[in-house]
Amino acid sequence: MTTLDLVPGSSAGSPSAAATASYDVCVVGLGYIGLPTAAIVAQRSIRVLGVDVDPRVIDAVSRGTIHIEEPGLAEQVAHAVERKLLSVARAPQPASVFLIAVPTPFKDDYEPDLKYVRSAALSVAPVLKQGDLVVLESTSPVGATEQMCEWLAEARPDLDFPRKGDTGTPDVFVAYCPERVLPGRTCIELVKNDRVIGGITPACAHRAAEFYRRFVEGDCAVTDARTAELCKLSENSFRDVNIAFANELSLVAARFEVDIWSLIRLANRHPRVSILEPGPGVGGHCIAVDPWFIVSGAPEQSRLIRTAREVNDYKPQWVLEKVRHAIAACRATQGDEPVRIAVLGLAFKPDVDDLRESPAVMIADALTREPGCDVLIAEPHIDALPAELQAPNAHLVEVDAALAMADLVVVLVKHRAFHSVDLAALHGKAIVDTKGLWQ
């Protein structure tokens, strides 16, 4: 058994004491899903150990604070740490249930990258014992849970791991259970929403369902691992395809000089039509990534899903062209003076601080490289610009200040904070509104 790297001052105690400690649940990965899950499970008086490789995350949670923005999470984490039901460490420790909630990005060729899942599985393997349950929660390509199980079996040949088709009881149960939450409502939906739980074998699925029913109030639907994996990918691909229709329709409307927002309002008066809002693209840790997992595994069968991804990936470039035309128009009237661009929003969706895969960040980054432009970024949910926007001509400012100084206003996110803007402040300014904020 490996030496455990514990956090000084955590409720786990000293390294020597903690080496023999056993938790009810060990959550590997304390990000946007792992940390809320750990806190919610702890609220059920279940002893939870949270594991993360980022020392800033460990330091924050060990003090009962959080490193991400999510309504209700700060109170839950503080309460769980105070009651000594949530501890943190840099490596897994013995537990009955292991939840793996780490990122699953894709490579440059859109192939899934399971390096973080593999690393998490290998970190868990040394402390596994008979009767334990390992659940992969990360959104993953079809077959990832079986692959994780193989990695565990290779690392622990002394334990019996399940194989598809087995009817017996393994030493270690392995299952897949993806999250299906909306950022901004994570703490509510982790409890209220139905869960799809897929096991390598039926015994694994039922063992996992027993655990989730301890804190999930929604239904726990039991199936096999591959079905659960594809279910999660299907949910996000469905959203991506529908968003792609709206985004493509916005291009068509622009071609015909038709106002897209009026068009959608009128079309949605049909009793069986519900067109979504277009935007500058698609971001986030799920919808912008997960469809590629289906495409990579079944390229000949997923032509519509691929096309939707390509439409949504193209939209930021189309927005940039619109902004560049507006920049040129500004230069035509003000000469060599720098064009000041107010960029409203960086997050991938309204009212969160999550910038992952955000098309708004991609657009803002491109604008910082436009010659003769100052980029005034208003993003009320962050305190500092991300690394890719650390440019001399990029400034994080309050929305009112950005609008007061701007020659051109580019709306990329429909934050509530932007709804109350004094429209008089927009007088005489060029506007590129990708979200219909003031429609």
Secondary structure, DSSP 8 states (H G I E B T S, - for coil): -----B-TTSTT-SHHHHTT--EEEEEE--STTHHHHHHHHHTTT--EEEE-S-HHHHHHHHTT--SS--TTHHHHHHHHHHTT-EEEESS---EEEEEE-----B-TTS-B--HHHHHHHHHHGGG--TT-EEEE-S---TTHHHHHHHHHHHH-TTS----TT--S--SSEEEE------TTSHHHHHHHS-EEEEESSHHHHHHHHHHHTTT--S-EEEEEHHHHHHHHHHHHHHHHHHHHHHHHHHHHHHHTT--HHHHHHHHTTSTT-------S---SSSTTTHHHHHHHH-GGG-HHHHHHHHHHHHHHHHHHHHHHHHHHHHHHHHTTS-EEEEEE--SSSTT----TT-HHHHHHHHHHTSTTEEEEEE-TT-SS--GGG--TTEEE--HHHHHHH-SEEEE----HHHHT--GGGGTT-EEEESS-TT-
